Amino acid sequence: MKLTDIEQINARIDPIHPSDDDLTALVRAFDGAKANPAFFMYGTDRLRSMVEQYARMYRGSFAFMVAMQEAVRAEGKLTHKQASGVMNCLLADHKRKMRRVGDE
């Protein structure tokens, strides 16, 4: 996949309830393009909204994500660097889910 694939996913993804198919496509697009998720936090409002929603709804105990949940709840949004870190966590979580179901 190419960087344009990530832009296409950004255009269609539901930031509140992203589908497993869209998350899988996003994982593969980032892996295939060797792209840094930080780059896509600028100018990709839907992906940015998705990672902020992911932080709001986080239910785990990973200290970074707990801190990001507190940050997004307190400020209403994440900084660019915070959103980039949350995107990395979201992608890693989805990769683990893909491995569990044997989709990779």
C-alpha positions as CSV (number, residue, x, y, z in Angstrom):
1,M,0.0,0.0,0.0
2,K,1.0,3.6,-0.6
3,L,0.6,6.8,1.4
4,T,-2.5,7.6,-0.8
5,D,-4.1,4.5,0.6
6,I,-3.9,6.0,4.1
7,E,-5.5,9.2,2.8
8,Q,-8.3,7.2,1.3
9,I,-8.9,5.4,4.5
10,N,-8.9,8.7,6.3
11,A,-11.6,9.9,3.9
12,R,-13.9,6.9,4.6
13,I,-13.2,5.8,8.2
14,D,-15.9,6.4,10.9
15,P,-13.8,8.1,13.6
16,I,-16.2,7.1,16.4
17,H,-16.8,3.5,15.4
18,P,-14.0,2.4,13.0
19,S,-14.7,-1.0,11.5
20,D,-12.3,-3.9,11.9
21,D,-11.8,-3.9,8.1
22,D,-10.8,-0.2,8.1
23,L,-8.4,-0.7,11.1
24,T,-6.9,-3.7,9.3
25,A,-6.5,-1.7,6.1
26,L,-4.9,1.1,8.2
27,V,-2.4,-1.2,9.8
28,R,-1.5,-2.7,6.4
29,A,-1.2,0.8,4.8
30,F,1.1,2.1,7.5
31,D,3.2,-1.1,7.4
32,G,3.3,-1.2,3.6
33,A,4.2,2.5,3.3
34,K,6.7,2.3,6.1
35,A,5.0,5.5,7.2
36,N,5.2,7.1,10.6
37,P,1.7,7.6,12.0
38,A,2.9,11.0,13.4
39,F,2.9,12.4,9.9
40,F,-0.8,11.7,9.5
41,M,-1.9,13.5,12.6
42,Y,-1.7,16.7,10.5
43,G,-4.5,17.3,8.1
44,T,-6.3,14.0,8.7
45,D,-9.2,15.1,10.9
46,R,-11.0,11.8,10.9
47,L,-7.9,9.8,12.0
48,R,-7.2,12.5,14.6
49,S,-10.8,12.2,15.9
50,M,-10.5,8.4,15.8
51,V,-7.4,8.3,18.1
52,E,-9.0,10.9,20.5
53,Q,-12.1,8.7,20.7
54,Y,-9.9,5.6,21.3
55,A,-8.2,7.5,24.1
56,R,-11.5,8.5,25.6
57,M,-12.9,5.0,25.5
58,Y,-9.6,3.2,26.6
59,R,-10.3,0.5,29.3
60,G,-6.8,-0.9,29.9
61,S,-4.1,-0.2,32.4
62,F,-1.2,0.9,30.1
63,A,0.1,4.0,31.9
64,F,0.6,6.0,28.7
65,M,-2.9,5.4,27.5
66,V,-4.4,6.1,30.9
67,A,-2.5,9.4,30.9
68,M,-3.8,10.1,27.3
69,Q,-7.3,9.3,28.4
70,E,-7.0,11.9,31.3
71,A,-5.5,14.4,28.9
72,V,-8.2,14.1,26.2
73,R,-10.9,14.3,28.9
74,A,-9.4,17.4,30.5
75,E,-8.4,19.3,27.4
76,G,-11.0,17.9,24.9
77,K,-8.3,17.0,22.5
78,L,-4.8,15.7,22.3
79,T,-1.6,17.4,21.1
80,H,0.0,16.3,17.9
81,K,2.6,14.2,19.8
82,Q,0.0,12.7,22.1
83,A,-2.2,11.8,19.1
84,S,0.7,10.2,17.4
85,G,1.5,8.0,20.4
86,V,-2.1,7.0,20.7
87,M,-2.2,6.1,17.0
88,N,0.8,3.8,17.6
89,C,-1.0,2.1,20.5
90,L,-4.2,1.7,18.5
91,L,-2.4,0.2,15.6
92,A,-0.4,-2.2,18.0
93,D,-3.7,-3.2,19.7
94,H,-5.3,-4.0,16.4
95,K,-2.2,-5.9,15.2
96,R,-2.5,-8.1,18.3
97,K,-6.2,-8.6,17.6
98,M,-5.4,-9.6,14.0
99,R,-2.9,-12.2,15.2
100,R,-5.4,-13.7,17.6
101,V,-7.9,-14.2,14.8
102,G,-5.3,-15.4,12.4
103,D,-5.9,-12.6,9.9
104,E,-2.2,-11.6,9.4
